[in-house]
Amino acid sequence: MRTVVFDLDGTLADTSGDLLDAANAVFRAGGHGDVLEHPRDAGTALRGGRAMMKLGFERRGVAYTEADIDAGYPVLLDAYHRQIADKTYLYDGARAVVTRLKTAGYKVAICTNKPIALAEQLLREIDFFDVFDAVVGAKTLPVSKPDPAPYILAVEQAGGDVTQSLLVGDTATDRKTSTAAGVPSVLVTFSPAGNSVQELFPDETIDHFDALDAVVAKLIG
């Protein structure tokens, strides 16, 4: 069974606004106010909580340790859990293309490095969970992307065949994952990274989800 596996943050949805708000909760708790800004720091937001906190500490111009990051992470997660979909939105055409792919007979899955509980919460809150045949996130397995194991699990849970699958993503992590899994990669140019994803030499890029159907048919039939 042919399967299309999507990354979540920065690929299907722009989650950067809510992520930055959650990271700023860490700095507000420390009496520093909002340190991170949207859209300036959107790209960092889509790389995860630790990346945001490191940027925030560096911007404050003070020394920090991994222990500081560890201490702030639960605060960030709690804040994010409480306002996970306040500013998040699906990219134009995302909902429609997933529906079209399923109608055309493809399995569709998500493989994200977002903690699985948060990924499922977000998808349910934006009414985009039930359409997917599988959702794999951080803590589903002991490893995360770019290790290929989560990707392979997503395909298998969807009922697909890895040799007839591809990954749609937006970062170097996604590109490395596709290489490790031995599958084609499609990177989107409408995330904060923009056209710089061309430098990762994916099999294809798309500027809008309207183009994905033809690219999928070309790469996996």
C-alpha positions as CSV (number, residue, x, y, z in Angstrom):
1,M,0.0,0.0,0.0
2,R,1.4,3.4,-1.0
3,T,1.8,5.8,1.9
4,V,2.4,9.5,2.3
5,V,4.0,10.4,5.7
6,F,3.8,14.1,6.8
7,D,5.8,16.0,9.3
8,L,3.6,18.2,11.5
9,D,5.1,21.4,12.7
10,G,6.1,23.6,9.8
11,T,4.8,21.2,7.2
12,L,1.1,20.7,7.8
13,A,0.6,23.5,10.3
14,D,2.3,26.7,11.4
15,T,2.5,26.1,15.1
16,S,5.2,28.8,15.7
17,G,2.9,31.3,17.4
18,D,1.8,29.0,20.2
19,L,5.2,27.5,20.6
20,L,6.8,31.0,21.0
21,D,4.2,32.0,23.5
22,A,4.9,28.8,25.5
23,A,8.7,29.5,25.5
24,N,8.1,33.1,26.6
25,A,6.2,31.7,29.6
26,V,9.5,30.3,30.8
27,F,11.2,33.7,30.6
28,R,8.2,35.5,32.2
29,A,8.4,33.1,35.1
30,G,12.0,34.2,35.5
31,G,11.1,37.8,35.5
32,H,12.5,38.6,32.0
33,G,9.3,39.2,30.1
34,D,8.8,38.1,26.5
35,V,12.2,37.4,25.0
36,L,11.2,35.7,21.8
37,E,9.2,37.3,18.9
38,H,6.9,36.2,16.1
39,P,7.5,36.0,13.2
40,R,11.2,36.8,13.7
41,D,11.8,33.5,15.7
42,A,9.3,31.3,13.9
43,G,12.1,29.1,12.4
44,T,13.6,28.4,15.8
45,A,10.2,27.6,17.2
46,L,9.7,24.9,14.7
47,R,12.9,23.2,15.8
48,G,11.5,22.6,19.2
49,G,11.3,23.7,22.8
50,R,15.0,23.4,23.7
51,A,16.0,25.4,20.6
52,M,13.7,28.2,21.7
53,M,15.0,28.3,25.2
54,K,18.6,28.3,24.1
55,L,17.9,31.3,21.8
56,G,16.1,33.1,24.5
57,F,18.9,32.6,27.0
58,E,21.4,33.8,24.4
59,R,19.3,36.9,23.5
60,R,19.3,37.8,27.2
61,G,23.1,37.7,27.1
62,V,23.6,35.6,30.2
63,A,25.3,32.3,30.7
64,Y,23.1,29.2,30.9
65,T,23.6,25.5,31.3
66,E,21.7,22.4,30.2
67,A,20.3,22.3,33.7
68,D,18.6,25.7,33.1
69,I,17.1,24.3,29.9
70,D,15.9,21.2,31.8
71,A,14.4,23.3,34.5
72,G,12.4,25.5,32.1
73,Y,11.2,22.7,29.9
74,P,8.3,21.5,32.1
75,V,7.1,25.2,32.4
76,L,7.1,25.4,28.6
77,L,5.2,22.1,28.2
78,D,2.6,23.1,30.7
79,A,2.0,26.5,29.0
80,Y,1.9,24.9,25.6
81,H,-0.6,22.2,26.7
82,R,-2.9,25.0,27.9
83,Q,-2.9,27.0,24.7
84,I,-1.8,24.6,22.0
85,A,-4.1,25.8,19.3
86,D,-4.7,29.5,20.0
87,K,-2.6,30.7,17.1
88,T,-1.8,27.5,15.2
89,Y,-3.3,27.1,11.7
90,L,-3.1,24.6,8.9
91,Y,-1.2,25.7,5.8
92,D,-3.4,26.5,2.8
93,G,-4.5,23.3,1.1
94,A,-3.3,20.9,3.8
95,R,-6.7,19.5,4.8
96,A,-7.8,19.2,1.2
97,V,-4.7,17.4,0.0
98,V,-4.8,14.8,2.8
99,T,-8.5,14.1,1.8
100,R,-7.6,13.8,-1.9
101,L,-4.7,11.4,-1.2
102,K,-7.0,9.2,0.9
103,T,-9.7,9.3,-1.8
104,A,-7.0,8.3,-4.4
105,G,-6.2,5.2,-2.3
106,Y,-3.1,6.3,-0.4
107,K,-2.5,5.7,3.3
108,V,-1.6,8.9,5.1
109,A,0.4,9.2,8.4
110,I,2.2,11.7,10.5
111,C,5.7,11.3,11.9
112,T,6.7,14.2,14.1
113,N,9.3,14.9,16.8
114,K,6.6,16.7,18.8
115,P,5.8,14.7,22.0
116,I,3.1,12.2,20.9
117,A,0.6,13.4,23.5
118,L,0.9,17.0,22.4
119,A,0.7,16.0,18.7
120,E,-2.5,14.1,19.3
121,Q,-4.0,16.9,21.4
122,L,-3.2,19.4,18.7
123,L,-4.6,17.3,15.9
124,R,-7.8,16.7,17.8
125,E,-8.2,20.4,18.7
126,I,-8.0,21.4,15.1
127,D,-10.2,18.5,14.0
128,F,-7.5,16.9,11.9
129,F,-6.8,13.6,13.8
130,D,-9.2,11.0,12.5
131,V,-8.2,11.4,8.9
132,F,-4.8,9.9,9.5
133,D,-4.1,6.2,9.5
134,A,-1.2,6.6,12.0
135,V,0.4,9.2,14.1
136,V,3.9,8.7,15.5
137,G,5.6,11.3,17.7
138,A,8.4,11.7,20.2
139,K,8.2,9.1,22.9
140,T,6.3,6.7,20.7
141,L,9.7,5.0,20.4
142,P,13.0,5.6,22.3
143,V,14.4,7.3,19.2
144,S,13.2,10.3,17.1
145,K,13.8,11.6,13.6
146,P,16.3,11.5,11.9
147,D,16.5,7.9,13.1
148,P,14.4,6.1,10.5
149,A,12.6,3.9,13.1
150,P,9.7,6.3,13.8
151,Y,9.1,6.8,10.1
152,I,9.1,3.1,9.4
153,L,6.7,2.6,12.3
154,A,4.3,5.3,10.9
155,V,4.2,3.5,7.6
156,E,3.7,0.1,9.1
157,Q,1.0,1.3,11.5
158,A,-0.8,2.9,8.6
159,G,-0.8,-0.4,6.8
160,G,1.7,0.6,4.2
161,D,4.9,-0.6,2.6
162,V,8.0,1.4,3.3
163,T,9.3,0.8,-0.3
164,Q,6.2,2.5,-1.6
165,S,6.2,5.5,0.7
166,L,7.6,9.0,0.9
167,L,8.1,11.8,3.5
168,V,6.8,15.3,3.2
169,G,8.6,17.7,5.5
170,D,10.3,21.1,5.9
171,T,13.7,20.7,7.6
172,A,17.1,19.0,7.4
173,T,15.9,16.6,10.0
174,D,13.1,15.4,7.6
175,R,15.6,15.2,4.7
176,K,18.0,13.1,6.8
177,T,15.1,10.9,7.9
178,S,14.1,10.1,4.3
179,T,17.7,9.3,3.4
180,A,18.1,7.0,6.4
181,A,14.8,5.2,5.5
182,G,15.7,5.0,1.8
183,V,12.6,6.8,0.7
184,P,11.9,9.9,-1.4
185,S,11.6,13.3,0.2
186,V,9.4,16.2,-0.6
187,L,10.1,19.5,1.2
188,V,7.8,22.4,1.4
189,T,8.9,26.0,0.7
190,F,6.1,27.7,2.6
191,S,7.5,27.1,6.0
192,P,9.9,29.6,7.6
193,A,12.9,28.0,5.9
194,G,11.5,29.0,2.5
195,N,13.4,28.2,-0.6
196,S,16.5,27.4,1.4
197,V,15.3,23.8,1.6
198,Q,16.5,23.5,-2.0
199,E,20.0,23.3,-0.5
200,L,19.1,20.0,1.1
201,F,18.6,18.4,-2.3
202,P,15.3,16.8,-1.7
203,D,13.7,14.7,-4.5
204,E,11.1,17.4,-4.9
205,T,9.9,20.7,-3.4
206,I,6.4,22.2,-3.5
207,D,5.3,25.8,-3.1
208,H,1.7,24.8,-2.3
209,F,-0.1,21.6,-1.3
210,D,-2.0,21.8,-4.6
211,A,1.2,20.5,-6.3
212,L,1.6,17.5,-4.0
213,D,-0.7,15.0,-5.7
214,A,1.2,15.1,-9.0
215,V,4.6,14.9,-7.1
216,V,3.4,11.9,-5.1
217,A,2.2,10.1,-8.2
218,K,5.5,10.7,-9.9
219,L,7.6,9.5,-7.0
220,I,5.6,6.4,-5.7
221,G,3.0,5.9,-8.3
